[in-house]
């Protein structure tokens, strides 16, 4: 009888990944793209840091250790440490993703970090995704356009079908981390392209029965080359989304609906 080996896979990890044990004294080299646009003397360059691996260490933990013990000038962002806020998004070995959800044992022993492209650089790994997201949201008017003229706070909220509510919630899980924008070829060429995050928001509000807008209204804000028709269908956005949103499906769906409006 052949002996069967059982491999332990941590919760949330994919089979074959995240199960390699960390050896005692194992070193990790992190090379960070450094640049401070506010300093006239600063020039873009890679700076290397070496630290010791630890079981369960994430890049978020490693970066904090570097800032606490090796270089307090290192700039990067974080808030929740749980893959919810999206603040720690960066390019890790060429792929946009979240530092707090990346185990160092899966990307080492050497890892190269760079800031997300497209967004305004604050310094080192810190970018201003909030400025871009706000401009996109204001342009697309990503809020519920109520059917009644005046808001009645005493009015009982309308009931919603649970299945529909679940579909809306699925699209509402976007954390606006910017990974999809950073992986988008069109966003590199078109400064005003709304990206998958913007198209996903339109898809979300199309489902909402409380929103009074029609497809003709949505066409006015997204029916051009800076909107859904600018997408080249490379789907890098879908591949890198840390929340695994159905971006591929939503982009195709919204494009069909907007194309129908364009032929009217």
N, C-alpha and C positions, 0 to 999 in steps of 0.2 A: 504494500500500500504506500503510495507516494505521500510524503509529508507536505502539507499545505501551509505555506507561510502567510501569516496575516499581517498586513501593513496598516498601522494606525494612521488615520487621516483626521486632522483636527476639524472641528465643526466649521462649516463654511468653506473649507478648502476643497479643491477639485482633486479627484483621485490622481495620484502620480505627482502632485504638487504639494508643497508645504509640509512634507513629512520628513525631510532630511534633518537629522539631528545636528546640533551645533557642537563641534568639537571643542574641548578645553583649550583656551588660548588662541582660538581661531581669530584671525585679524580681518578687518573690513576696511577697504579703502574707498572713500567717498570723494569724488572729484566734482566740485561745484563751480558752475559758471558764475563768476563774480563781476558785478558792474553796478556802479551807483551813478545814474544819470544826473543827479543833483550835484555831483562833484566834478568840476572841470578837469581834474587831474586823473580821474578814474578811466581806465580802459578795460574792455571786456577781456577776461582771462579765466582759465581754469585753475582752481586752487585745490590741492589735495589734502585730505585729513585722514588719519588712520586711528582706528579705535578697535576695541576688542568686542567680538560678537557676544551676544547673550541669548539664551533661549527665549523665543517669542518676541525678539526685538523687531520693531517696525522702523521704517525710515523716519517716521515722526519722532520716535524715541531717540534714534541715532542723531538726528539734527539738533534736538534739544541738548543732548549730551555734548555735542560739538560747541554749541553756543554757551553752555554753562561752564565747560572745562577747558576748551581750546581757543575759541574765537567768539567773543561776545558781539562782534560787529556783523556777524552773519545775519542776513535778513531773510525771513520766510514767515509764512502766516499759518496760524492754526487757531481753532476754537474748541470744537467738540471732541476730537480724537476718536470719533465713532463712525466716520463716513456719512455724516448727516449735514454738516455745514458747508462742505466743499471748499473750505479755505485753503487746505494744504495741497491743492492740485498743482502738479508740476510735471515736467517732462522727465521721466525716469528711464534711462537707457533708451531714449528715442521714442518713448510711448507716454502720452498724457494719461496720468492716473493720480490717485490719492496717496499721499505719503503715509497716512495713518492706517491704510489697509494693505500696505506693501511690506511683507516680511523681508528683512535684510538677507536671510538665508536663501531666499528665492531669487535674488538679483545680484548677489555678491559672487566672488569676493571683491570685485571692483564694480562700482556703480557710478554713472555719470548723471548729474542732475542739472537741469536748465529750467528757466522760467517758461511759462506758457507763452507761445507766440500770439500775435494778433492784439492782445491786451496791452494797455499802457504799463510800462515797467516802472515800479517804484524803486526797486533795488534788489540785486541778487536774484532770489527765487520768488520775490513778492511782486505780484501784479495787481492792477486795479480792475478786477472783474466786475465789481459793483457799478462802476461808472458805465461800462459797456452794457451791462444787463439793464440798468435803469433806462438808458437811452432806447434800447430795443423795446422794452415794455411800454414806454410812453408812445413810441411810434406805432406799435401794434395795438395799443389800448387794451392791455391784458388785464382787464377787470370785468366783472359782470355788468353788462348794460341792462339795467332793470326795465321791465315792460311798463311799470307804472311811472308816472311823471315825478311823483314825490314819494320819498321813503317813509313808510309807516312802521315805526319801531314797535308798535303794539300789535301788529299783525302777526298771526301765527305762521310760522315758516311752512312753505309748501312741502308736501310729502314727495319723496323721490323713490322710484323703484330701486330696490337694493342692488340689482344687477347693473343698472345704470350708474349708481353711486360708486360701485366698485370700479367700473371702467374710468370714471372721472378721477377717482383716487389713484389709479394706476399711472395716469399721466401727470398727476399732481405730485408724484414722488420726485420730480426733478429738483435737484439741490443747487442748480445754477453754478456748478463748479467750474464750467468753462472748458472741460475736456473735449466735448464735442466740437466746440468752435476751434480749439487748437488743432484738432485732427482734420479740419475741413479744408479741402483744397480751394473751394470757392472763396472762403473767408480770407485766404491769403491774397486773392486777386481782386476781390470786391470789398472795399472798406465798409460799405453799408449793408452787406449781406446779413440777414437776420439769423442765419444759422439754424441748425436742427432744434436748438432750444426755443427759438421763436416760433418755428413751425409747429413744434409740439404744443406750445401754449395755445396756438390757434385751434389745434385739434381738440384740446381740452375744453375750450369755451364753446366750440361747435356742439359738443355733447350736452352742455349745461342747459336744462330746460328753462332756467331763470333768465338766460341771456336772450335779448330781443333781436339780436343781429341776424341778418340773413347771409347766405353765401355771397350775394352781391356786395354786401358791406365788407365782408372779409376780403373779397377780391380787390377792393380799393386799397387795402393796406399790405397785401401779400401777393397780389397777382402780377408780379413783374420779375425782372432778372435779379433784383436785390431781395426778392422774396422766394417763393417756392419754385419758380421757374429757373432760378439761378443754380439750383442744386445739380451737380454733375453725376449724382448717383454713385459716387465712389464709396459712400457709406462708412468712411472712417469714423464718423460720429457714432454709428451703431456699434462698431467694434470696441470702442474705448469707453462707452458710457458705464460708469461705476455702479449705477443703479439698474443696469440692464433694461432700460426702457425700450419699448418697441418702436424705436425711431424709424427704422426701415419701413415698417408698415404704415406709420402715421404720415411720413413724407409722401409716400405713394398715394395714400388715400386723399390727402389734402390737395395734391397736385391734380388728381383726376377731377375733384370737385371744382377747383379753380379753372381748370381747362374747359370744363363745361360752361362756366360763366363767361369765359373769354370768347366762345363761339356764338353767344347769344346776340 
